Amino acid sequence: MKIIITGSLGNISRPLVQKLIAAGHTVGVVSSKQDKAAKIEALGARALIGSVEDRQFITTAFKGADAVYTMIPPDFSMADYNAFSATVAGNYAAAIQEHGIQYVVNLSSIVTPLSGAAPLENFFNLEAELNRVKDLNVVHLRPAMFYTNFYGQLHHVKERGMIGHNVPPSVNMLLTHPADIADAAFRYLDDLSFRGVNIFHIISDVKNGSQIAATIGSAIGNPQVQWAFFPDDQLLEGLMQNGFSKDAAQAYVIDAGVAIRQNMLNEYYQANRLDINGSRSFGHFTNEVFSA
């Protein structure tokens, strides 16, 4: 089958492409960066270089596809990330509709069903646009907080013995390894047996801040690593200093943290009887990354 993958060679798309190629599928990879072309082709896929904001490019890229994996690039430096997301989602939906593509696996978020209401009133609904495409078979993958979100704090951990968020240390956080998302996407894309609109939650582990700090501390050989609770305004300032636009930092980090500390995600987790279904624990991840 011909499958188009968006997301360039990111933490999900790269292993997904490798799995699909190994299974014998013809794969095209959408990337905005010309310097990724050779790396994409080295994996055995076709490089499709252009902007996801360009509807004509996306329409051409999706032509002839049996299925598509869609995701909105997390470019949180954009002044209006929601406008960007709406443009990209609209382009995907239009191209899928035009070509009559019947199967889509879409990267959503466990936060999506809570979007539109406080404190997540500005969190973009990652599913609505595709749900409006007539006769589309779609799976919305809903992962929780990515393990890889902690990459950015590696220097704080090693230099200050500290890691944190705007979430108190005792509050549980739902966590997901990107490779577990790639595994799930591959299962759906490999056989295309799904029908209608489907939801699949991906949770690799559940830990509170203190447990996260202890797990990372164990990986780096420093049992004194502590979880720090950052006030919203302090975290917002730090994110903006590191390249986030104010709107994106507020909607996608600060407000999401507020939802976590208000137990909204844990209540959703319990109400929907969700289980840990990923195969990679947070400890496995920290031993891979933080001990290196």
DOKOLNU-373472 format. One record per residue: x, y, z of N, C-alpha, C in turn. Coordinates in Angstrom, 3 decimals. Layout:
// DOKOLNU-373472
neast; nnorth; nup; caeast; canorth; caup; ceast; cnorth; cup
X; Y; Z; X; Y; Z; X; Y; Z;
...
***
This chain:
// DOKOLNU-373472
neast; nnorth; nup; caeast; canorth; caup; ceast; cnorth; cup
0.838; -1.200; 0.000; 0.000; 0.000; 0.000; 0.870; 1.246; 0.000;
0.330; 2.321; -0.535; 1.029; 3.602; -0.529; 0.541; 4.415; 0.662;
1.477; 4.764; 1.524; 1.138; 5.468; 2.757; 1.971; 6.740; 2.855;
1.302; 7.854; 3.133; 1.983; 9.134; 3.287; 2.078; 9.464; 4.779;
3.276; 9.840; 5.200; 3.540; 10.160; 6.594; 3.889; 11.638; 6.709;
3.174; 12.375; 7.542; 3.560; 13.746; 7.860; 4.403; 13.716; 9.136;
5.082; 14.827; 9.397; 5.898; 14.871; 10.608; 7.374; 14.673; 10.379;
7.793; 14.671; 9.102; 9.210; 14.539; 8.761; 9.798; 13.291; 9.420;
10.959; 13.409; 10.039; 11.593; 12.277; 10.719; 11.658; 12.552; 12.214;
10.517; 12.884; 12.780; 10.439; 13.169; 14.206; 10.446; 11.911; 15.048;
10.210; 12.089; 16.341; 10.294; 10.976; 17.291; 9.256; 9.888; 17.055;
8.171; 10.233; 16.379; 7.151; 9.242; 16.025; 7.308; 8.808; 14.578;
7.453; 9.763; 13.688; 7.444; 9.459; 12.258; 8.617; 8.590; 11.818;
9.815; 8.830; 12.357; 10.962; 8.024; 11.928; 10.753; 6.530; 12.202;
10.454; 6.122; 13.455; 10.246; 4.684; 13.660; 9.039; 4.145; 12.906;
8.020; 4.989; 12.709; 6.848; 4.556; 11.944; 7.226; 4.274; 10.501;
7.999; 5.161; 9.898; 8.460; 4.956; 8.521; 9.281; 3.677; 8.424;
10.171; 3.464; 9.360; 11.016; 2.269; 9.337; 10.177; 0.997; 9.405;
9.158; 0.996; 10.242; 8.296; -0.177; 10.365; 7.499; -0.423; 9.085;
6.975; 0.634; 8.500; 6.173; 0.485; 7.282; 7.021; 0.009; 6.110;
8.232; 0.549; 5.976; 9.141; 0.107; 4.912; 9.477; -1.367; 5.093;
9.769; -1.759; 6.335; 10.119; -3.156; 6.613; 8.968; -4.099; 6.293;
7.729; -3.586; 6.415; 6.548; -4.407; 6.135; 6.192; -4.420; 4.655;
6.958; -3.710; 3.827; 6.757; -3.764; 2.388; 5.888; -2.684; 1.793;
5.534; -1.678; 2.579; 4.695; -0.601; 2.060; 5.525; 0.436; 1.297;
4.875; 1.135; 0.391; 5.481; 2.275; -0.293; 5.172; 3.517; 0.528;
6.213; 4.235; 0.933; 6.034; 5.323; 1.897; 6.570; 6.639; 1.349;
5.783; 7.693; 1.508; 6.231; 9.053; 1.234; 6.230; 9.829; 2.532;
7.232; 10.673; 2.736; 7.366; 11.426; 3.981; 7.350; 12.921; 3.688;
6.417; 13.621; 4.302; 6.301; 15.061; 4.139; 7.227; 15.759; 5.127;
8.052; 16.654; 4.619; 8.954; 17.438; 5.464; 9.102; 18.828; 4.873;
9.272; 19.800; 5.743; 9.468; 21.172; 5.267; 10.937; 21.489; 5.021;
11.818; 20.565; 5.373; 13.256; 20.849; 5.321; 13.947; 20.047; 4.221;
14.537; 20.757; 3.285; 15.229; 20.117; 2.172; 16.360; 19.222; 2.656;
17.008; 19.603; 3.760; 18.141; 18.803; 4.235; 17.723; 17.463; 4.827;
16.411; 17.228; 4.948; 15.925; 15.927; 5.414; 15.741; 14.940; 4.263;
15.760; 15.426; 3.036; 15.438; 14.586; 1.880; 16.332; 13.361; 1.791;
17.637; 13.552; 1.906; 18.563; 12.427; 1.780; 18.354; 11.411; 2.893;
18.060; 11.888; 4.101; 17.841; 10.981; 5.232; 16.555; 10.182; 5.044;
15.537; 10.838; 4.509; 14.273; 10.146; 4.232; 14.487; 9.063; 3.179;
15.178; 9.422; 2.117; 15.408; 8.465; 1.033; 16.327; 7.328; 1.462;
17.224; 7.600; 2.412; 18.101; 6.546; 2.925; 17.316; 5.468; 3.663;
16.137; 5.829; 4.165; 15.277; 4.850; 4.838; 14.468; 4.021; 3.844;
14.485; 4.441; 2.570; 13.715; 3.740; 1.550; 12.390; 4.389; 1.234;
12.179; 5.603; 1.745; 10.935; 6.329; 1.494; 11.167; 7.440; 0.477;
10.084; 7.988; -0.034; 10.163; 9.120; -0.959; 10.036; 10.412; -0.169;
10.932; 11.348; -0.400; 10.883; 12.642; 0.277; 9.932; 13.583; -0.448;
9.002; 14.161; 0.300; 8.043; 15.129; -0.231; 8.295; 16.437; 0.511;
9.052; 17.330; -0.113; 9.524; 18.527; 0.571; 8.651; 19.732; 0.238;
8.093; 20.327; 1.276; 7.244; 21.494; 1.103; 6.597; 21.867; 2.422;
5.774; 22.893; 2.401; 5.141; 23.389; 3.616; 3.744; 22.806; 3.796;
3.438; 22.365; 5.021; 2.095; 21.862; 5.306; 1.071; 22.988; 5.276;
1.527; 24.237; 5.248; 0.611; 25.370; 5.121; 0.210; 25.623; 3.668;
0.859; 24.935; 2.746; 0.606; 25.095; 1.309; -0.389; 24.025; 0.863;
-1.634; 24.422; 0.646; -2.678; 23.441; 0.319; -2.386; 22.701; -0.977;
-1.867; 23.398; -1.970; -1.576; 22.738; -3.241; -0.496; 21.675; -3.063;
0.522; 21.995; -2.279; 1.579; 21.017; -2.022; 1.018; 19.779; -1.326;
0.221; 19.976; -0.301; -0.341; 18.836; 0.434; -1.262; 18.024; -0.463;
-2.044; 18.691; -1.281; -2.939; 17.984; -2.199; -2.141; 17.114; -3.163;
-1.050; 17.634; -3.661; -0.183; 16.857; -4.557; 0.500; 15.719; -3.809;
0.973; 15.998; -2.597; 1.686; 14.985; -1.810; 0.794; 13.798; -1.466;
-0.488; 14.050; -1.220; -1.408; 12.988; -0.803; -1.980; 12.197; -1.985;
-1.734; 12.635; -3.200; -2.333; 11.991; -4.372; -1.921; 10.524; -4.467;
-2.909; 9.656; -4.661; -2.651; 8.235; -4.850; -2.433; 7.451; -3.577;
-2.555; 8.104; -2.421; -2.314; 7.408; -1.153; -3.483; 6.507; -0.781;
-3.147; 5.339; -0.253; -4.166; 4.461; 0.328; -4.501; 4.893; 1.749;
-3.527; 5.484; 2.415; -3.716; 5.921; 3.796; -2.719; 7.032; 4.107;
-3.053; 7.811; 5.140; -2.199; 8.928; 5.546; -2.090; 8.949; 7.068;
-0.897; 9.255; 7.545; -0.695; 9.556; 8.967; -0.573; 11.067; 9.077;
-1.473; 11.687; 9.835; -1.476; 13.138; 9.954; -1.065; 13.582; 11.347;
-0.287; 14.629; 11.383; 0.047; 15.299; 12.637; 0.336; 16.762; 12.335;
0.070; 17.610; 13.307; 0.347; 19.035; 13.150; 1.692; 19.333; 13.792;
2.645; 19.847; 13.023; 3.982; 20.098; 13.567; 3.930; 21.004; 14.799;
4.645; 20.640; 15.849; 4.616; 21.431; 17.092; 5.553; 22.628; 17.048;
5.283; 23.554; 16.141; 6.113; 24.752; 16.032; 5.540; 25.828; 16.948;
5.897; 25.733; 18.227; 5.309; 26.623; 19.222; 5.947; 28.008; 19.247;
6.857; 28.267; 18.288; 7.415; 29.615; 18.181; 6.467; 30.546; 17.432;
5.453; 29.978; 16.770; 4.533; 30.796; 15.982; 3.672; 31.666; 16.884;
3.507; 32.914; 16.474; 2.739; 33.861; 17.278; 1.300; 33.394; 17.467;
0.714; 32.791; 16.437; -0.661; 32.280; 16.523; -0.652; 30.817; 16.111;
-0.311; 29.959; 17.055; -0.192; 28.534; 16.744; -1.543; 27.925; 16.386;
-2.619; 28.421; 16.979; -3.933; 27.876; 16.653; -4.323; 28.174; 15.213;
-3.992; 29.359; 14.722; -4.280; 29.685; 13.324; -3.478; 28.778; 12.398;
-2.224; 28.547; 12.756; -1.387; 27.612; 11.996; -2.010; 26.219; 11.998;
-2.435; 25.748; 13.174; -3.032; 24.417; 13.294; -4.293; 24.297; 12.455;
-5.117; 25.337; 12.471; -6.354; 25.320; 11.690; -6.059; 25.254; 10.198;
-5.037; 25.987; 9.760; -4.651; 25.956; 8.348; -4.183; 24.569; 7.941;
-3.319; 23.976; 8.750; -2.775; 22.653; 8.426; -3.874; 21.597; 8.442;
-4.704; 21.609; 9.475; -5.794; 20.634; 9.561; -6.738; 20.773; 8.373;
-7.021; 22.014; 7.979; -7.880; 22.242; 6.822; -7.258; 21.738; 5.536;
-5.956; 21.915; 5.403; -5.261; 21.418; 4.209; -5.294; 19.896; 4.146;
-5.052; 19.257; 5.276; -5.111; 17.792; 5.308; -6.500; 17.307; 4.897;
-7.524; 17.883; 5.523; -8.897; 17.438; 5.256; -9.278; 17.656; 3.796;
-8.883; 18.797; 3.231; -9.225; 19.092; 1.835; -8.552; 18.112; 0.885;
-7.284; 17.799; 1.135; -6.561; 16.865; 0.267; -7.130; 15.457; 0.379;
-7.468; 15.051; 1.595; -8.055; 13.727; 1.812; -9.395; 13.619; 1.095;
-10.200; 14.682; 1.213; -11.511; 14.703; 0.555; -11.360; 14.677; -0.965;
-10.458; 15.486; -1.489; -10.294; 15.582; -2.940; -9.887; 14.252; -3.554;
-9.000; 13.538; -2.895; -8.491; 12.286; -3.459; -9.293; 11.056; -3.023;
-10.292; 11.262; -2.182; -11.098; 10.135; -1.725; -10.313; 9.139; -0.893;
-9.327; 9.626; -0.167; -8.547; 8.742; 0.712; -9.461; 8.237; 1.820;
-9.448; 6.948; 2.057; -10.418; 6.350; 2.971; -9.878; 6.077; 4.365;
-8.560; 6.105; 4.536; -7.982; 5.719; 5.827; -6.975; 6.758; 6.315;
-7.174; 7.198; 7.547; -6.262; 8.159; 8.170; -6.003; 7.746; 9.613;
-4.747; 7.784; 9.997; -4.369; 7.677; 11.406; -3.868; 9.056; 11.808;
-4.513; 9.641; 12.804; -4.268; 11.039; 13.164; -3.704; 11.149; 14.577;
-2.628; 11.905; 14.715; -2.067; 12.149; 16.046; -2.873; 13.235; 16.739;
-3.571; 12.851; 17.776; -4.362; 13.785; 18.567; -3.703; 13.920; 19.943;
-4.489; 14.061; 20.979; -3.970; 14.215; 22.336; -5.041; 13.792; 23.323;
-4.608; 13.290; 24.468; -5.562; 12.933; 25.511; -6.303; 14.169; 26.020;
-5.743; 15.346; 25.741; -6.362; 16.604; 26.162; -7.509; 17.008; 25.234;
-7.525; 16.500; 24.018; -8.490; 16.951; 23.012; -9.943; 16.908; 23.476;
-10.429; 15.828; 24.115; -11.840; 15.831; 24.515; -12.176; 16.871; 25.581;
-11.154; 17.435; 26.216; -11.366; 18.467; 27.231; -11.189; 19.872; 26.665;
-10.801; 19.960; 25.390; -10.540; 21.270; 24.785; -11.838; 22.053; 24.612;
-11.701; 23.365; 24.641; -12.859; 24.229; 24.451; -13.488; 24.720; 25.733;
-13.119; 24.100; 26.868; -13.631; 24.524; 28.171; -12.449; 24.852; 29.077;
-12.664; 25.755; 30.028; -11.588; 26.166; 30.933; -10.992; 24.953; 31.658;
-9.675; 24.920; 31.829; -8.688; 25.930; 31.427; -8.147; 25.719; 30.010;
-8.801; 24.844; 29.238; -8.275; 24.468; 27.918; -9.086; 25.068; 26.777;
-9.657; 26.249; 27.017; -10.501; 26.856; 25.994; -9.729; 27.248; 24.744;
-8.408; 27.377; 24.846; -7.602; 27.757; 23.677; -6.778; 26.601; 23.122;
-7.059; 25.388; 23.571; -6.360; 24.211; 23.046; -7.069; 23.762; 21.772;
-6.330; 23.692; 20.667; -6.929; 23.377; 19.363; -7.426; 21.930; 19.328;
-8.663; 21.748; 18.869; -9.217; 20.400; 18.728; -8.574; 19.722; 17.524;
-7.805; 18.682; 17.786; -7.010; 18.027; 16.757; -7.788; 16.998; 15.942;
-9.076; 16.850; 16.232; -9.870; 15.804; 15.586; -11.028; 16.334; 14.755;
-11.536; 17.498; 15.094; -12.803; 17.972; 14.532; -12.790; 18.070; 13.013;
-11.713; 18.601; 12.444; -11.665; 18.807; 10.993; -11.757; 17.483; 10.243;
-11.043; 16.476; 10.697; -11.076; 15.173; 10.020; -12.417; 14.475; 10.219;
-13.038; 14.702; 11.372; -14.336; 14.072; 11.616; -15.414; 14.585; 10.671;
-15.163; 15.724; 10.042; -16.137; 16.277; 9.099; -15.965; 15.737; 7.681;
-14.902; 14.989; 7.430; -14.684; 14.432; 6.093; -15.623; 13.238; 5.901;
-16.436; 13.307; 4.880; -17.463; 12.293; 4.651; -16.851; 10.929; 4.350;
-17.404; 9.903; 4.991; -17.054; 8.498; 4.744; -15.590; 8.168; 5.049;
-14.947; 8.964; 5.889; -13.547; 8.697; 6.229; -13.454; 7.709; 7.382;
-12.570; 6.744; 7.234; -12.221; 5.852; 8.335; -10.984; 6.441; 9.014;
-11.123; 6.807; 10.277; -10.033; 7.508; 10.951; -9.829; 6.956; 12.356;
-8.579; 6.859; 12.743; -8.218; 6.539; 14.124; -7.505; 7.752; 14.702;
-8.046; 8.286; 15.775; -7.389; 9.382; 16.473; -6.565; 8.791; 17.619;
-5.262; 8.934; 17.534; -4.378; 8.469; 18.597; -4.301; 9.552; 19.667;
-4.609; 9.181; 20.899; -4.598; 10.159; 21.991; -3.532; 9.811; 23.030;
-2.297; 10.233; 22.801; -1.256; 10.037; 23.805; -1.360; 11.090; 24.903;
-0.630; 10.845; 25.983; -0.545; 11.807; 27.078; 0.744; 12.614; 26.929;
1.249; 13.168; 28.027; 2.480; 13.961; 27.978; 3.640; 13.104; 27.488;
4.347; 13.600; 26.478; 5.459; 12.834; 25.916; 6.626; 12.774; 26.902;
7.235; 11.605; 27.019; 8.476; 11.504; 27.787; 9.496; 12.529; 27.293;
9.541; 12.692; 25.988; 10.567; 13.548; 25.383; 10.393; 15.024; 25.736;
9.249; 15.396; 26.345; 9.092; 16.773; 26.802; 10.123; 17.141; 27.864;
10.692; 16.123; 28.497; 11.672; 16.383; 29.555; 13.082; 16.605; 29.014;
13.274; 16.411; 27.703; 14.591; 16.669; 27.109; 15.096; 18.073; 27.444;
14.189; 19.032; 27.345; 14.579; 20.427; 27.500; 15.080; 20.783; 28.887;
14.839; 19.894; 29.859; 15.278; 20.173; 31.222; 16.523; 19.382; 31.608;
17.140; 18.743; 30.637; 18.295; 17.893; 30.932; 19.408; 18.674; 31.631;
19.655; 19.912; 31.177; 20.736; 20.686; 31.799; 20.394; 21.074; 33.228;
19.090; 21.337; 33.517; 18.680; 21.635; 34.892; 18.914; 20.430; 35.796;
18.625; 19.258; 35.263; 18.790; 18.038; 36.047; 20.257; 17.823; 36.392;
21.109; 17.924; 35.406; 22.523; 17.607; 35.613; 23.278; 18.714; 36.348;
22.854; 19.978; 36.147; 23.574; 21.085; 36.770; 22.988; 21.493; 38.118;
21.652; 21.353; 38.263; 21.002; 21.852; 39.477; 20.296; 20.766; 40.280;
20.234; 19.550; 39.731; 19.532; 18.489; 40.439; 18.053; 18.763; 40.571;
17.467; 19.331; 39.529; 16.079; 19.774; 39.604; 15.376; 19.573; 38.269;
14.111; 19.183; 38.336; 13.247; 19.119; 37.167; 11.855; 19.508; 37.636;
11.024; 20.069; 36.757; 9.726; 20.491; 37.255; 8.751; 20.935; 36.191;
7.622; 21.432; 36.683; 6.509; 21.864; 35.834; 5.610; 22.719; 36.713;
4.497; 23.198; 36.162; 3.539; 23.930; 36.995; 2.517; 22.963; 37.595;
3.033; 21.838; 38.047; 2.237; 20.766; 38.647; 2.913; 20.369; 39.960;
2.181; 20.296; 41.076; 2.787; 19.897; 42.346; 3.372; 18.486; 42.284;
4.337; 18.178; 43.155; 5.034; 16.889; 43.083; 4.176; 15.671; 43.389;
3.028; 15.867; 44.039; 2.199; 14.718; 44.425; 1.136; 14.352; 43.396;
0.989; 15.157; 42.346; -0.078; 14.942; 41.357; 0.388; 13.972; 40.273;
-0.412; 12.959; 40.014; -0.076; 11.985; 38.972; -0.165; 12.608; 37.581;
0.780; 12.211; 36.728; 0.784; 12.646; 35.334; 0.766; 11.431; 34.420;
-0.077; 11.469; 33.409; -0.122; 10.415; 32.404; 0.990; 10.690; 31.401;
1.764; 9.666; 31.067; 2.968; 9.834; 30.249; 2.976; 8.848; 29.088;
3.618; 9.245; 27.989; 3.654; 8.399; 26.794; 5.018; 8.460; 26.125;
5.534; 7.296; 25.739; 6.765; 7.220; 24.945; 6.389; 7.363; 23.473;
7.043; 8.261; 22.719; 6.723; 8.403; 21.289; 6.812; 7.097; 20.507;
7.712; 6.202; 20.903; 7.833; 4.922; 20.193; 6.583; 4.068; 20.367;
5.888; 4.220; 21.499; 4.625; 3.501; 21.681; 3.546; 4.058; 20.752;
3.617; 5.349; 20.467; 2.693; 5.945; 19.495; 2.988; 5.392; 18.103;
4.265; 5.312; 17.760; 4.657; 4.767; 16.454; 4.182; 3.328; 16.305;
4.291; 2.550; 17.368; 3.822; 1.157; 17.327; 2.329; 1.095; 17.026;
1.559; 1.940; 17.710; 0.108; 1.942; 17.512; -0.251; 2.395; 16.102;
0.395; 3.449; 15.634; 0.125; 3.937; 14.279; 0.434; 2.862; 13.246;
1.528; 2.151; 13.454; 1.893; 1.086; 12.512; 0.836; -0.010; 12.476;
0.355; -0.425; 13.633; -0.643; -1.504; 13.662; -1.870; -1.133; 12.833;
-2.316; 0.106; 12.954; -3.497; 0.531; 12.203; -3.206; 0.698; 10.714;
-2.063; 1.265; 10.385; -1.739; 1.515; 8.976; -1.352; 0.252; 8.226;
-0.866; -0.727; 8.925; -0.388; -1.940; 8.270; -1.514; -2.770; 7.677;
-2.687; -2.772; 8.332; -3.758; -3.628; 7.794; -5.033; -2.877; 7.401;
-5.181; -1.614; 7.855; -6.336; -0.784; 7.464; -7.664; -1.512; 7.667;
-7.823; -2.105; 8.830; -9.057; -2.841; 9.105; -10.076; -2.015; 9.890;
-9.734; -0.777; 10.248; -10.631; 0.042; 11.061; -11.706; 0.690; 10.189;
-12.849; 0.957; 10.807; -13.974; 1.563; 10.111; -14.573; 2.672; 10.970;
-15.006; 3.744; 10.310; -15.630; 4.838; 11.032; -14.630; 5.663; 11.822;
-15.124; 6.324; 12.857; -14.283; 7.162; 13.720; -13.905; 6.370; 14.960;
-12.614; 6.270; 15.209; -12.106; 5.466; 16.317; -11.156; 6.286; 17.187;
-11.104; 5.933; 18.463; -10.207; 6.582; 19.418; -9.320; 5.513; 20.042;
-8.010; 5.794; 20.097; -7.098; 4.879; 20.786; -6.178; 5.695; 21.685;
-6.322; 5.495; 22.992; -5.468; 6.180; 23.954; -4.160; 5.411; 24.119;
-3.076; 6.146; 24.288; -1.763; 5.523; 24.456; -1.137; 6.077; 25.730;
-1.047; 5.243; 26.737; -0.457; 5.633; 28.015; 0.642; 4.633; 28.347;
1.852; 5.129; 28.476; 2.997; 4.258; 28.720; 3.318; 4.128; 30.201;
2.957; 5.138; 30.990; 3.260; 5.105; 32.420; 2.461; 6.195; 33.117;
2.343; 6.066; 34.421; 1.709; 7.092; 35.251; 2.620; 7.341; 36.446;
3.081; 8.574; 36.597; 3.958; 8.908; 37.718; 3.677; 10.333; 38.183;
3.892; 10.567; 39.482; 3.811; 11.942; 39.957; 5.182; 12.606; 39.846;
5.228; 13.897; 40.134; 6.473; 14.631; 39.958; 7.616; 14.084; 40.785;
7.330; 13.727; 42.030; 8.382; 13.180; 42.891; 8.940; 11.888; 42.316;
8.068; 11.045; 41.785; 8.513; 9.780; 41.186; 9.311; 10.023; 39.911;
8.902; 11.013; 39.131; 9.652; 11.353; 37.916; 11.062; 11.801; 38.282;
11.165; 12.685; 39.280; 12.480; 13.169; 39.710; 13.341; 12.024; 40.231;
12.746; 11.131; 41.021; 13.507; 10.006; 41.569; 13.973; 9.060; 40.472;
13.129; 8.838; 39.478; 13.492; 7.941; 38.376; 14.642; 8.524; 37.561;
14.565; 9.817; 37.286; 15.649; 10.476; 36.552; 16.920; 10.504; 37.397;
16.759; 10.787; 38.691; 17.913; 10.796; 39.582; 18.627; 9.463; 39.612;
17.853; 8.386; 39.618; 18.449; 7.049; 39.591; 19.224; 6.819; 38.306;
18.685; 7.313; 37.189; 19.336; 7.102; 35.888; 20.672; 7.827; 35.793;
20.775; 8.999; 36.438; 22.017; 9.772; 36.330; 22.924; 9.593; 37.544;
22.489; 8.755; 38.484; 23.312; 8.508; 39.659; 23.279; 9.622; 40.687;
22.175; 10.368; 40.732; 22.025; 11.452; 41.706; 20.676; 11.315; 42.402;
20.639; 10.643; 43.546; 19.363; 10.429; 44.239; 18.766; 11.696; 44.842;
19.473; 12.820; 44.729; 18.993; 14.076; 45.308; 18.162; 14.912; 44.330;
17.960; 14.427; 43.117; 17.158; 15.191; 42.149; 15.755; 15.433; 42.711;
15.315; 16.674; 42.641; 14.030; 17.069; 43.203; 13.083; 17.572; 42.117;
11.783; 17.411; 42.394; 10.758; 17.984; 41.524; 10.430; 19.384; 42.022;
10.472; 20.360; 41.130; 10.158; 21.742; 41.483; 8.799; 22.135; 40.918;
7.976; 22.727; 41.766; 6.702; 23.278; 41.298; 6.936; 24.714; 40.852;
6.766; 24.965; 39.538; 6.968; 26.299; 38.991; 5.636; 27.038; 38.934;
5.536; 28.222; 39.518; 4.321; 29.027; 39.343; 4.075; 29.293; 37.856;
2.826; 29.473; 37.498; 2.473; 29.634; 36.085; 3.256; 30.759; 35.414;
3.349; 31.910; 36.087; 4.018; 33.047; 35.457; 5.512; 32.803; 35.282;
6.113; 32.094; 36.225; 7.541; 31.787; 36.119; 7.812; 30.819; 34.974;
6.964; 29.785; 34.853; 7.131; 28.824; 33.768; 6.883; 29.490; 32.419;
5.870; 30.346; 32.357; 5.572; 31.058; 31.111; 6.772; 31.891; 30.662;
7.378; 32.599; 31.595; 8.544; 33.421; 31.263; 9.694; 32.557; 30.756;
9.920; 31.417; 31.421; 10.994; 30.526; 30.996; 10.762; 29.959; 29.608;
9.524; 29.597; 29.311; 9.203; 29.061; 27.986; 9.421; 30.109; 26.900;
9.015; 31.329; 27.177; 9.187; 32.397; 26.191; 10.667; 32.700; 25.962;
11.462; 32.589; 27.002; 12.904; 32.785; 26.851; 13.530; 31.686; 26.002;
12.846; 30.543; 25.941; 13.359; 29.412; 25.164; 12.670; 29.266; 23.812;
12.014; 30.327; 23.341; 11.519; 30.338; 21.972; 10.033; 30.147; 21.772;
9.280; 29.867; 22.832; 7.831; 29.740; 22.695; 7.206; 31.118; 22.495;
6.175; 31.168; 21.664; 5.359; 32.374; 21.643; 4.500; 32.369; 22.907;
4.047; 33.543; 23.315; 3.266; 33.629; 24.547; 1.981; 32.818; 24.452;
1.267; 32.936; 23.327; -0.008; 32.231; 23.169; 0.177; 30.720; 23.208;
1.200; 30.216; 22.509; 1.430; 28.771; 22.473; 1.840; 28.250; 23.836;
2.711; 28.976; 24.525; 3.146; 28.555; 25.856; 1.960; 28.507; 26.814;
1.098; 29.512; 26.738; -0.047; 29.565; 27.635; -1.020; 28.418; 27.366;
-1.394; 28.240; 26.105; -2.434; 27.266; 25.760; -1.969; 25.823; 25.860;
-0.714; 25.554; 25.469; -0.286; 24.167; 25.306; 0.628; 23.656; 26.411;
1.104; 24.549; 27.275; 1.930; 24.098; 28.401; 1.314; 24.545; 29.723;
1.126; 25.844; 29.879; 0.613; 26.359; 31.148; -0.792; 25.833; 31.425;
-1.710; 26.038; 30.474; -3.097; 25.616; 30.693; -3.213; 24.104; 30.813;
-2.392; 23.376; 30.055; -2.394; 21.915; 30.182; -1.933; 21.508; 31.575;
-0.927; 22.211; 32.106; -0.473; 21.935; 33.466; -1.547; 22.225; 34.495;
-2.299; 23.300; 34.278; -3.411; 23.623; 35.174; -4.435; 22.492; 35.161;
-4.746; 21.979; 33.981; -5.702; 20.868; 33.870; -5.193; 19.632; 34.603;
-3.889; 19.390; 34.530; -3.308; 18.240; 35.230; -3.421; 18.425; 36.736;
-3.027; 19.602; 37.230; -3.023; 19.795; 38.688; -4.432; 19.903; 39.260;
-5.416; 20.206; 38.412; -6.812; 20.183; 38.852; -7.422; 18.790; 38.728;
-6.582; 17.823; 38.368; -6.967; 16.408; 38.252; -7.952; 16.131; 37.133;
-8.080; 17.045; 36.181; -9.005; 16.823; 35.074; -8.593; 15.619; 34.230;
-7.299; 15.479; 33.962; -6.846; 14.354; 33.142; -6.938; 13.045; 33.904;
-6.623; 13.064; 35.196; -6.746; 11.842; 35.982; -8.202; 11.398; 36.091;
-9.107; 12.354; 36.221; -10.531; 12.020; 36.267; -10.995; 11.431; 34.937;
-10.508; 11.995; 33.829; -10.834; 11.448; 32.503; -10.282; 10.034; 32.374;
-9.058; 9.845; 32.830; -8.378; 8.543; 32.799; -9.194; 7.491; 33.550;
-9.662; 7.871; 34.736; -10.417; 6.929; 35.558; -11.831; 6.717; 35.022;
-12.478; 7.788; 34.569; -13.848; 7.677; 34.063; -13.930; 6.798; 32.826;
-12.876; 6.829; 32.003; -12.859; 6.030; 30.778; -12.152; 4.689; 30.949;
-11.805; 4.380; 32.202; -11.187; 3.089; 32.540; -9.986; 2.779; 31.652;
-9.156; 3.784; 31.504; -7.967; 3.609; 30.675; -6.892; 2.862; 31.447;
-6.087; 2.126; 30.730; -5.002; 1.363; 31.327; -3.685; 1.744; 30.674;
-2.595; 1.454; 31.377; -1.283; 1.575; 30.753; -1.196; 0.513; 29.662;
-0.981; 0.948; 28.424; -0.936; -0.002; 27.311; 0.324; 0.130; 26.465;
1.202; 1.053; 26.834; 2.486; 1.150; 26.153; 3.453; 0.115; 26.707;
4.473; -0.180; 25.946; 5.420; -1.222; 26.362; 6.709; -0.664; 26.951;
6.819; 0.671; 27.035; 8.073; 1.286; 27.476; 7.821; 2.156; 28.705;
8.321; 1.728; 29.838; 8.132; 2.471; 31.076; 8.967; 3.747; 31.077;
8.633; 4.645; 31.987; 9.421; 5.874; 32.105; 10.849; 5.558; 32.546;
10.998; 4.541; 33.385; 12.334; 4.128; 33.797; 13.170; 3.646; 32.626;
12.550; 2.918; 31.710; 13.245; 2.461; 30.499; 13.741; 3.669; 29.704;
12.887; 4.667; 29.577; 13.248; 5.875; 28.826; 14.396; 6.628; 29.496;
14.310; 6.831; 30.804; 15.357; 7.603; 31.478; 16.701; 6.896; 31.420;
16.690; 5.586; 31.488; 17.955; 4.852; 31.385; 18.562; 4.994; 29.993;
17.704; 5.127; 28.987; 18.167; 5.329; 27.610; 18.753; 6.721; 27.400;
18.070; 7.716; 27.950; 18.353; 9.108; 27.601; 19.202; 9.837; 28.639;
18.782; 9.784; 29.898; 19.429; 10.613; 30.903; 20.745; 10.037; 31.404;
20.936; 8.742; 31.252; 22.194; 8.144; 31.703; 23.280; 8.237; 30.640;
22.898; 8.666; 29.414; 23.863; 8.736; 28.308; 24.900; 9.829; 28.536;
***
